[in-house]
Amino acid sequence: MIIAKNIHKYYGNLHVLKGVNIQIEKGEIVSIVGASGAGKTTLLQILGTLDVASSKEDYTLEINATDIRSLGDKSMARFRNEHIGFIFQFHQLLPEFTALENVCIPAFIKGAKKTDAEKRAQEILDFLGLKERYHHKPNALSGGEQQRVAVARALINSPDLIFADEPSGNLDSESAENLHQLFFKLREEFGQTFVIVTHNEELANMADRKLVMVDGNFV
């Protein structure tokens, strides 16, 4: 599913990632932990194609047998839209749109018909226990509900791979626990692969593998 070799990242003279190697199999749930500043989010953004590794050193990044380095900007955007979903600590929902409309946005970007996108969005929201929240805007939803809407948005295009950056960091303990259980339920239901950066030890320990990052590399 993911093969990444010799991933480096520099910001000026600051060497953030120092030759990271990681391989993740289809259907795995992998957690990445470490102190703030260790490079976890930077790595997640590179694996998720939101950022690029520094090219001072040669590196490899393959997702689903696709050489990410070979893709141009348009091809990269299309690949990301069709194959990758993102869940962030702050849900990043658009406040002027309803839950249903927020979920549909990636499908509209992909070119789906409105009726097809809304039908799929409703199916996912139903699955996530939000059937009564289609037409609520984010400010009318609880924190846990907002994050589940964000999960639905990540799932709308049936991506193979979900990247989550501190997904429960902004939730109360009960909502966090529900979200953690949801990831495993989604893996069982849809076979998705999850890469999760988290400071939550409980979630990290639930994963199939827990990787510890220290000073820009795994230990």
Beta strands, then each sheet from edge to edge (+ up, - down):
strand 1: 2-11
strand 2: 14-24
strand 3: 29-33
strand 4: 60-63
strand 5: 66-67
strand 6: 84-88
strand 7: 161-165
strand 8: 193-197
strand 9: 209-214
strand 10: 217-218
sheet 1: 2+ 1- 4+ 5-
sheet 2: 6+ 7+ 8+ 3+ 9+ 10-
end
